[in-house]
């Protein structure tokens, strides 16, 4: 069983886990839509807010 598939640009055999074609350099990673990036930013902001609240709570409890 082979994990090779053809490159969409040059038709050269490429491994299934490759991120670019070794022959022509074509990007083989799937493009992620704008929704993915928005969700990633929202999650990052939520983590920053939670960490900020935790740090404020800890600094107040140390006084």
C-alpha positions as CSV (number, residue, x, y, z in Angstrom):
1,X,0.0,0.0,0.0
2,X,1.5,3.3,-1.1
3,X,1.1,6.7,0.6
4,X,1.9,8.5,-2.6
5,X,-0.4,10.7,-4.6
6,X,0.2,13.0,-7.7
7,X,1.1,16.6,-7.2
8,X,-1.8,18.8,-8.6
9,X,0.7,21.0,-10.4
10,X,3.3,18.7,-12.0
11,X,1.8,15.2,-11.5
12,X,5.0,14.1,-9.7
13,X,4.5,11.4,-7.0
14,X,4.4,13.0,-3.6
15,X,4.1,11.5,-0.1
16,X,0.7,11.9,1.7
17,X,2.3,13.9,4.6
18,X,4.3,16.2,2.4
19,X,3.6,19.9,2.7
20,X,5.1,20.9,-0.6
21,X,6.1,19.0,-3.8
22,X,9.8,18.1,-3.9
23,X,9.7,18.5,-7.7
24,X,8.0,21.8,-8.4
25,X,7.6,23.2,-4.9
26,X,3.8,23.6,-5.0
27,X,2.1,24.1,-1.7
28,X,0.2,21.0,-0.8
29,X,-1.3,22.2,2.5
30,X,-5.0,22.9,2.5
31,X,-5.9,26.6,2.7
32,X,-7.8,27.5,5.8
33,X,-10.7,29.9,5.4
34,X,-11.1,33.3,7.1
35,X,-13.5,31.6,9.6
36,X,-10.7,29.5,11.0
37,X,-8.5,32.6,11.5
38,X,-11.3,34.5,13.3
39,X,-11.9,31.6,15.6
40,X,-8.2,31.3,16.4
41,X,-8.0,35.0,17.2
42,X,-11.1,34.8,19.5
43,X,-9.7,31.8,21.3
44,X,-6.3,33.6,21.8
45,X,-8.0,36.7,23.2
46,X,-10.1,34.6,25.5
47,X,-7.0,32.9,26.8
48,X,-5.3,36.2,27.4
49,X,-8.3,37.6,29.2
50,X,-8.5,34.5,31.5
51,X,-4.8,34.6,32.3
52,X,-5.1,38.3,33.0
53,X,-8.0,37.7,35.5
54,X,-6.0,34.9,37.2
55,X,-2.9,37.1,37.5
56,X,-5.1,39.9,39.0
57,X,-6.7,37.5,41.5
58,X,-3.3,36.1,42.5
59,X,-1.7,39.5,42.9
60,X,-4.7,40.7,45.0
61,X,-4.5,37.6,47.2
62,X,-0.8,38.1,47.9
63,X,-1.4,41.6,49.4
